[in-house]
């Protein structure tokens, strides 16, 4: 009878230890997740500030500098960081064309320790128009930090952007 009690006690002790290890692991993962969201939001704030001062290159520093970076929009798919940069420079040649950028309804979701996505709405304020739309950004965490690896941005129809639906 005594060996059965010892075995049961040993099993309970091991289960308690395993539970403690899992609990600490979950806590560390939750902490990492919250940290990732904060880092991604900071990156998006940096990009917004860069955009609003007319600095396309600083804005693009938030993107993964790779031939695998992708941008999908109403005019199709662009592949490669340089091609994405060329698209931005062509469509937004100066600060006046860039306007003032704001984000709203921003949600950041980490899918694992090194991958996340953000969805939200953007608004540009320019002299003659106020284009707006929605976006989904896929992020990966690299040694240098979180970077956008894929950007899908879609503009609302003009009537929706101006609020005259």
C-alpha positions as CSV (number, residue, x, y, z in Angstrom):
1,X,0.0,0.0,0.0
2,X,2.8,2.4,0.9
3,X,4.4,2.2,-2.6
4,X,1.1,3.2,-4.3
5,X,0.8,6.2,-2.0
6,X,4.4,7.3,-2.9
7,X,3.6,6.8,-6.6
8,X,0.5,8.8,-6.4
9,X,2.3,11.6,-4.5
10,X,5.1,11.6,-7.1
11,X,2.6,11.8,-9.9
12,X,0.8,14.7,-8.2
13,X,4.1,16.5,-7.6
14,X,5.2,16.1,-11.2
15,X,1.8,17.3,-12.4
16,X,2.1,20.4,-10.1
17,X,5.6,21.1,-11.4
18,X,4.5,20.7,-15.0
19,X,1.5,23.0,-14.4
20,X,3.8,25.7,-13.0
21,X,6.1,25.5,-16.0
22,X,3.2,25.8,-18.4
23,X,1.8,28.7,-16.4
24,X,5.1,30.6,-16.6
25,X,5.4,29.8,-20.3
26,X,1.9,31.1,-21.0
27,X,2.7,34.2,-19.0
28,X,5.9,34.8,-20.9
29,X,4.1,34.3,-24.2
30,X,1.3,36.7,-23.2
31,X,3.9,39.3,-22.2
32,X,5.7,38.8,-25.6
33,X,2.4,39.2,-27.4
34,X,1.5,42.4,-25.7
35,X,5.1,43.7,-26.4
36,X,4.7,42.8,-30.1
37,X,1.5,44.8,-30.4
38,X,3.1,47.8,-28.8
39,X,6.1,47.5,-31.1
40,X,3.9,47.3,-34.2
41,X,1.8,50.3,-33.1
42,X,5.0,52.2,-32.6
43,X,6.2,51.3,-36.0
44,X,2.9,52.5,-37.5
45,X,3.1,55.8,-35.6
46,X,6.7,56.2,-36.9
47,X,5.4,55.6,-40.4
48,X,2.6,58.1,-40.0
49,X,5.0,60.8,-38.7
50,X,7.3,60.1,-41.7
51,X,4.5,60.3,-44.2
52,X,3.2,63.6,-42.7
53,X,6.6,65.2,-43.1
54,X,6.8,64.0,-46.7
55,X,9.6,61.4,-46.1
56,X,8.7,58.3,-48.2
57,X,12.0,56.6,-47.5
58,X,11.5,56.8,-43.7
59,X,7.9,55.6,-44.2
60,X,9.2,52.6,-46.2
61,X,11.7,51.6,-43.5
62,X,8.7,49.9,-41.9
63,X,8.6,47.5,-44.8
64,X,10.8,44.3,-45.1
65,X,13.5,45.2,-47.6
66,X,13.2,42.1,-49.6
67,X,12.2,40.9,-53.1
68,X,9.4,39.0,-51.4
69,X,7.7,42.1,-50.0
70,X,4.2,42.5,-51.6
71,X,1.7,45.3,-52.0
72,X,-1.8,44.6,-53.3
73,X,-4.1,47.4,-54.3
74,X,-6.8,48.4,-56.8
75,X,-4.2,48.5,-59.6
76,X,-2.8,45.0,-58.9
77,X,0.0,43.3,-57.1
78,X,3.5,44.7,-56.8
79,X,6.3,42.5,-55.6
80,X,9.6,43.5,-54.1
81,X,10.6,46.3,-51.8
82,X,12.1,48.4,-54.6
83,X,9.0,48.0,-56.7
84,X,6.8,49.0,-53.7
85,X,9.1,52.1,-53.2
86,X,8.8,52.9,-56.9
87,X,5.0,52.7,-56.7
88,X,4.9,55.1,-53.7
89,X,7.3,57.6,-55.3
90,X,5.3,57.5,-58.6
91,X,1.9,58.0,-56.8
92,X,3.1,60.4,-54.1
93,X,5.9,62.5,-55.7
94,X,5.9,65.2,-53.0
95,X,4.5,66.2,-49.6
96,X,1.5,67.9,-51.2
97,X,0.5,64.7,-53.0
98,X,1.1,62.8,-49.8
99,X,-1.2,65.0,-47.7
100,X,-1.7,64.3,-44.0
101,X,-2.2,60.6,-43.0
102,X,-4.2,59.3,-40.1
103,X,-5.2,55.8,-39.1
104,X,-8.4,54.7,-37.3
105,X,-10.1,51.5,-36.2
106,X,-6.7,50.0,-35.9
107,X,-6.5,46.4,-34.6
108,X,-3.2,44.4,-34.2
109,X,-3.4,40.6,-33.9
110,X,-0.3,38.5,-33.2
111,X,-0.7,35.0,-34.6
112,X,2.6,33.7,-33.0
113,X,5.8,35.1,-31.6
114,X,7.1,36.3,-34.9
115,X,4.0,37.0,-37.1
116,X,1.1,39.4,-36.8
117,X,-1.4,41.3,-38.9
118,X,-3.0,44.7,-38.5
119,X,-6.3,45.9,-40.0
120,X,-7.6,49.4,-40.0
121,X,-8.7,52.4,-41.9
122,X,-6.6,55.2,-43.4
123,X,-7.5,58.8,-44.2
124,X,-5.5,61.3,-46.3
125,X,-6.3,65.0,-46.1
126,X,-5.1,66.9,-49.1
127,X,-6.0,70.3,-50.6
128,X,-8.4,69.0,-53.1
129,X,-9.6,65.6,-51.7
130,X,-9.8,63.3,-48.8
131,X,-9.1,59.8,-50.0
132,X,-9.8,57.0,-47.5
133,X,-9.8,53.2,-47.4
134,X,-9.0,50.1,-45.5
135,X,-5.8,48.1,-45.2
136,X,-4.5,44.8,-43.9
137,X,-0.8,44.6,-43.1
138,X,1.1,41.3,-42.5
139,X,4.1,41.6,-40.2
140,X,7.0,39.4,-39.4
141,X,9.5,39.9,-36.6
142,X,13.1,40.1,-37.8
143,X,16.3,40.7,-35.7
144,X,15.9,44.4,-36.6
145,X,12.2,44.4,-35.4
146,X,8.8,44.0,-36.9
147,X,8.4,44.7,-40.6
148,X,5.5,44.8,-43.1
149,X,5.9,41.8,-45.5
150,X,2.6,42.2,-47.3
151,X,0.3,45.3,-47.6
152,X,-3.2,45.1,-49.0
153,X,-4.7,48.6,-49.2
154,X,-8.0,49.5,-50.9
155,X,-9.5,52.9,-51.3
156,X,-13.1,53.6,-50.7
157,X,-15.1,54.9,-53.6
158,X,-14.9,58.7,-53.7
159,X,-18.5,59.2,-52.4
160,X,-17.7,57.1,-49.3
161,X,-14.4,58.9,-48.8
162,X,-16.1,62.3,-48.8
163,X,-18.9,61.1,-46.5
164,X,-21.7,61.4,-49.1
165,X,-22.8,57.8,-49.3
